[in-house]
Amino acid sequence: MFVNSIDKFSEIISCNSLLISRSMLLERRPILKRIFLNNQLFGDDISSRQLSHFIESETFTEENLNRHFADPALTVNEETNLFFEHISLCHSASIIIEKSKINYISRFHDDEELLKLAARSGVMLVKRTPEDSSLLQNDKIKHYKTMKLIHSCSKHPRITIIVDDGHEDDYLVLTRGIYKVMNFVVEDLQYYDKYYDQFHTEGFHVEVCAYKRLKKKKYDEFCNKIIELGVADTEFQFPIVEDYIEKNMTFLALLGFEDRSRKGSLLFLSHAKQHFDQICFATTSKGMSLIITIISLGLIDGNNPSIGQIKGSSQDDVDISLTYLFERQEYDCIIITGHSLEYIVTSEYADHAAELFKKTPVLIMQRSNYLQTAAFCEYQQKILKQRVLAVGHSVYDSCYMNVANLSVAIPANEIKPNNISSDIIVTNFEQFSSLIFVGSSWLSERIDSLLKFYESKNILLAMMQFCFSIKANINYSYAFSCSLYPVMLLFTVLSLFPHCITKNSKSSEEIMLDVTKPSQIYTKKTKFFFVFMFFTALAFLLIETIFFVIRRCSDPFTAVESPFLIIANSFAFYTAFLISDFEKFNVVNVPGVIGSLIFFFVFMLIYTNNPNVPNVFDSMFQTREEVFLVIFWFFVPLVFGYVTKYFSKPRISERSHNNRGFVMPQARNQRFL
């Protein structure tokens, strides 16, 4: 890990918007998660959306995610044989044989997932040429002659293959595509909408497998029609394919694919949802797949999320989109097309749009190039008044990272182009999550700070009470009464609240050490506290011994005077201990801590003016020894705390000084780009 400057940690706390590219969070290859076949659902692996809700509590980790489909209930038999034939034949993959091992490669990664599933189940594609295909099953090879293969493209968004499987009168037609485009060719597909909605809610991309038997005479008519069109009219072939080949297909199965998240990204996003007011995605892709992606990452709920969209290549088109957008007061997510941003800024509805953007937890910049994403980052800073933390890994990402208030580079592979200019460089998402989001919830961190210092306060006061009890026994008087002990607790707690509100429980140095050695901070803090208490106790006994010798000829403290002096010394000691732990003072902790001193002595004055209590307030500090004792217990821990804090600051190494940065202990022997 490399940090360009130690001051960057203070900037992390002030950032309220996260800008990250879609490719930074996801790997290219999807995962097959669910199969609906023969009215039965296969695949019981936990989804990324489900995992995102439990990963913070450490009930599940990303190790619980399977990297390939596995369900022992799905086997090859008479009922499922057609399905395995389908996924083994209907694809655009090629076979690669390396060291007697068969592998598959395709520009569509879902093809590879399906072929590997079939191979693990016992149906393996062993030969693939433009003319035929061969499947190995139960040590027998079955050959299929390829009559026609129609690849997926923008004008034909599904893949279709026609094979001769040995039947005399007809051919087998297999097709596969996303659910929406298969509505036009599959009969009664609407009956499966509830399963599609179920897959969609889980954040799955849904594909449909379908088949039909095509008469050879019908296929000959199709070939003759294609010949009539000629090579120059290939764009008219696709409607003919739909009419002659794909019409009235029979439903076979639903496939649920999930975006494969990068290792550590789910935990990172779980923390980011707590830490940032808004999360923004930049991507060059478009469409419904983006919504499915953010559902799978757990950023929005899959049950009827409110989605807004702004698109248009002219001012009028963007204004129309904005008017539709204003029909709702808030959204779970707003999608902004890259080239529409310039028209949003100049629109008459720009102010209203900015207010709506601020309230939206997730923004997506779709079809945006690197310049448009950088412009959007500037829009966040100047118009939305946000401080942006940008995370990326590619040259494309570096454009908006340079504009952001703080940039973090997380390399996705061996090539690390952003390691030169980024403020913070980490090796993976886990390291970044540990660094940035230690106690990311403000409330939980404040409570943690309160409990931590309340415990140390009680230990401190217990030692003070013990020491004063020794003194009281020497003087034959009670150290504390039942009514005065709550008074001491009350006023020390009052001074503690502004501390837990304004101070982070971990400093920048502690956070960095906690990343590499989590137990080091706890051990260091515990050791420091007990050593500090031990020496202050010795100092107390020494001072009291000196005072006892000096005052051996004078009257000792009275039974009424002694408890108030004890409380005054204890409160002065703890207040100084608390003040020395502040990094800076502001309008919250000044009246809270210093003011608590005033309230304490005012209370003592009011309490001692009670007719039932002897007025000892005026006589409590009559001697110089008593005044010196209170001053001593205030300034000694105060000075000791500040001196300790000064000498415990991290020292910048020679290498980090040359790089003008701070090098983590485990990273000093690493080489950075």
SULCOR-V69433 format. One record per backbone hydrogen bond with DSSP energy under -1.0 kcal/mol. CO is the residue of the C=O (numbers start at 1). NH is the residue of the N-H. E is the energy in kcal/mol with one decimal. If there is no record, write none. Layout:
((CO/NH/E) (CO/NH/E))
This chain:
((1/664/-1.1) (2/425/-3.3) (3/662/-3.0) (5/8/-1.5) (6/9/-1.2) (8/12/-1.4) (9/13/-1.1) (11/15/-1.1) (16/277/-1.7) (16/278/-1.2) (17/389/-3.0) (18/280/-3.5) (19/391/-2.5) (20/282/-1.7) (22/26/-1.5) (25/262/-2.9) (31/258/-3.2) (34/256/-3.0) (35/42/-3.2) (36/254/-2.0) (37/40/-1.0) (40/37/-2.7) (42/35/-2.1) (47/51/-2.4) (48/52/-2.2) (51/54/-1.0) (51/55/-1.9) (54/59/-1.4) (61/64/-2.0) (62/65/-1.1) (71/74/-1.7) (77/81/-1.5) (80/84/-1.9) (81/85/-2.1) (82/86/-2.4) (83/87/-2.4) (84/88/-1.2) (85/89/-1.3) (86/90/-2.9) (89/91/-1.3) (94/105/-2.0) (96/103/-2.8) (98/101/-1.2) (101/98/-2.5) (103/96/-3.2) (105/94/-2.5) (108/111/-1.3) (109/113/-1.6) (110/114/-2.1) (111/115/-2.3) (112/116/-2.1) (113/117/-1.9) (114/118/-2.3) (115/119/-2.2) (116/120/-2.4) (117/121/-1.6) (118/123/-3.0) (124/136/-3.3) (127/134/-2.0) (131/146/-2.8) (132/129/-2.7) (133/144/-3.0) (134/126/-2.3) (134/127/-1.3) (135/142/-2.8) (136/124/-2.4) (137/140/-1.3) (140/137/-3.1) (142/135/-2.5) (144/133/-2.6) (145/164/-2.7) (148/162/-3.0) (150/160/-2.3) (156/153/-2.2) (156/158/-2.0) (159/176/-2.1) (160/150/-3.3) (161/174/-2.6) (162/147/-2.9) (162/148/-1.6) (163/172/-2.6) (164/145/-1.7) (169/216/-2.2) (171/214/-2.6) (172/163/-2.6) (173/212/-1.5) (174/161/-2.7) (175/210/-2.5) (176/159/-2.4) (177/208/-3.3) (178/182/-1.3) (182/186/-2.0) (185/249/-3.4) (188/191/-1.2) (189/192/-2.0) (190/193/-1.6) (192/196/-1.9) (193/197/-3.0) (194/198/-1.8) (195/199/-2.3) (196/200/-2.8) (197/201/-2.4) (198/202/-1.2) (199/204/-2.0) (200/203/-1.5) (205/257/-3.1) (206/179/-1.8) (207/255/-2.8) (208/177/-1.5) (209/252/-2.5) (209/253/-1.6) (210/175/-2.2) (211/250/-3.3) (212/173/-2.7) (214/171/-3.1) (215/219/-2.1) (216/220/-2.2) (217/221/-1.7) (218/222/-1.9) (219/223/-2.2) (220/224/-2.2) (221/225/-2.0) (222/226/-2.0) (223/227/-2.1) (224/228/-1.9) (225/229/-1.5) (226/230/-1.6) (233/236/-1.3) (234/237/-1.8) (237/241/-2.5) (238/242/-2.2) (239/243/-2.1) (240/244/-3.0) (241/245/-2.3) (241/246/-2.1) (249/187/-2.5) (250/211/-2.1) (253/209/-2.8) (254/36/-2.4) (255/207/-2.3) (256/33/-3.1) (256/34/-1.5) (257/205/-3.7) (258/31/-2.9) (260/27/-3.3) (262/265/-2.1) (264/268/-2.0) (265/269/-2.6) (266/270/-2.1) (267/271/-2.0) (268/272/-2.4) (269/273/-2.2) (271/275/-2.0) (272/276/-2.8) (278/18/-2.5) (279/363/-2.1) (280/20/-2.4) (281/365/-3.6) (282/22/-2.2) (283/368/-1.9) (285/367/-1.7) (287/290/-1.5) (288/292/-1.9) (289/293/-1.9) (290/294/-2.0) (291/295/-1.7) (292/296/-2.3) (293/297/-1.6) (294/299/-2.2) (295/298/-1.4) (302/304/-1.1) (306/332/-1.9) (306/333/-1.6) (308/335/-3.1) (310/337/-2.5) (314/318/-2.1) (315/319/-2.3) (316/320/-2.2) (317/321/-2.0) (318/322/-2.3) (319/323/-2.1) (320/324/-1.9) (321/325/-2.0) (322/326/-1.9) (324/327/-1.3) (325/328/-1.3) (333/308/-2.5) (334/364/-2.4) (335/310/-2.8) (336/366/-1.7) (337/340/-1.5) (338/341/-1.3) (340/344/-1.4) (341/345/-1.8) (347/350/-1.4) (349/353/-2.4) (350/354/-2.3) (351/355/-2.0) (352/356/-1.8) (353/357/-2.5) (354/358/-2.0) (355/359/-1.1) (357/360/-1.0) (361/279/-2.7) (362/334/-1.7) (363/281/-2.6) (364/336/-3.5) (365/283/-2.5) (366/338/-2.3) (369/373/-2.2) (370/374/-1.8) (371/375/-2.2) (372/376/-2.0) (373/377/-1.8) (374/378/-1.8) (375/379/-2.1) (376/380/-2.1) (377/381/-1.7) (378/382/-2.9) (379/383/-1.9) (379/384/-1.8) (380/386/-2.3) (387/16/-1.5) (387/17/-1.7) (388/406/-1.6) (389/19/-2.5) (390/408/-2.5) (392/410/-2.0) (394/398/-1.4) (397/401/-1.9) (398/402/-1.8) (400/404/-1.4) (406/390/-2.8) (407/424/-1.8) (408/392/-1.8) (409/426/-2.2) (416/419/-1.0) (418/422/-1.4) (423/4/-3.6) (424/409/-2.6) (425/2/-2.7) (428/432/-1.5) (429/433/-2.9) (430/434/-2.2) (431/435/-1.8) (432/436/-2.8) (433/437/-1.8) (437/440/-1.1) (441/445/-2.1) (442/446/-2.2) (443/447/-2.4) (444/448/-2.4) (445/449/-2.4) (446/450/-2.5) (447/451/-2.7) (448/452/-2.3) (449/453/-2.3) (450/454/-2.0) (451/455/-2.0) (452/456/-1.9) (453/457/-2.3) (454/458/-2.1) (455/459/-2.1) (456/460/-2.5) (457/461/-3.0) (458/462/-2.2) (459/463/-2.0) (460/464/-2.3) (461/465/-2.8) (462/466/-2.2) (463/467/-2.6) (464/468/-2.7) (465/469/-2.1) (466/470/-1.7) (467/471/-1.7) (468/472/-2.9) (469/473/-2.5) (470/474/-1.8) (471/475/-2.0) (472/477/-2.7) (481/485/-1.7) (484/488/-1.8) (485/489/-1.9) (486/490/-2.7) (487/491/-2.0) (488/492/-1.7) (489/493/-2.0) (490/494/-2.0) (491/495/-1.2) (493/497/-1.3) (496/500/-2.0) (497/501/-1.5) (498/502/-2.0) (499/503/-2.2) (507/511/-2.5) (508/512/-2.2) (509/513/-2.2) (510/514/-2.5) (511/515/-1.3) (513/517/-3.3) (517/520/-1.5) (519/523/-2.3) (520/524/-2.6) (521/525/-2.9) (522/526/-2.5) (523/527/-2.6) (524/528/-2.4) (525/529/-2.4) (526/530/-2.2) (527/531/-2.3) (528/532/-2.6) (529/533/-2.5) (530/534/-2.3) (531/535/-2.2) (532/536/-2.0) (533/537/-2.2) (534/538/-2.1) (535/539/-2.5) (536/540/-2.4) (537/541/-2.5) (538/542/-2.4) (539/543/-2.7) (540/544/-2.8) (541/545/-2.2) (542/546/-2.3) (543/547/-2.9) (544/548/-2.5) (545/549/-2.2) (546/550/-2.7) (547/551/-2.9) (551/554/-1.0) (558/562/-2.2) (561/565/-1.7) (562/566/-2.4) (563/567/-2.5) (564/568/-2.4) (565/569/-2.4) (566/570/-2.5) (567/571/-2.9) (568/572/-2.3) (569/573/-2.3) (570/574/-2.5) (571/575/-2.4) (572/576/-2.0) (573/577/-2.2) (574/578/-2.3) (575/579/-2.6) (576/580/-2.1) (578/581/-1.1) (579/582/-1.6) (586/590/-1.8) (589/593/-2.6) (590/594/-1.6) (590/595/-1.0) (594/598/-1.2) (595/599/-2.5) (596/600/-2.0) (597/601/-2.0) (598/602/-2.4) (599/603/-2.4) (600/604/-2.1) (601/605/-2.1) (602/606/-2.6) (603/607/-3.0) (604/608/-2.5) (605/609/-1.1) (607/610/-1.2) (610/613/-2.0) (614/616/-1.3) (616/620/-1.1) (619/622/-1.1) (623/627/-1.6) (624/628/-2.8) (625/629/-2.1) (626/630/-1.6) (627/631/-2.2) (628/632/-3.0) (629/633/-2.1) (631/635/-2.6) (632/636/-2.1) (634/638/-1.0) (635/639/-2.9) (636/640/-2.6) (637/641/-2.4) (638/642/-2.0) (639/643/-2.5) (640/644/-2.3) (641/645/-2.2) (642/646/-2.2) (643/647/-2.2) (644/648/-1.2) (646/649/-1.1) (653/657/-2.2) (654/658/-1.8) (655/659/-1.7) (656/661/-3.1) (662/3/-1.9) (664/667/-1.3) (667/670/-1.4))
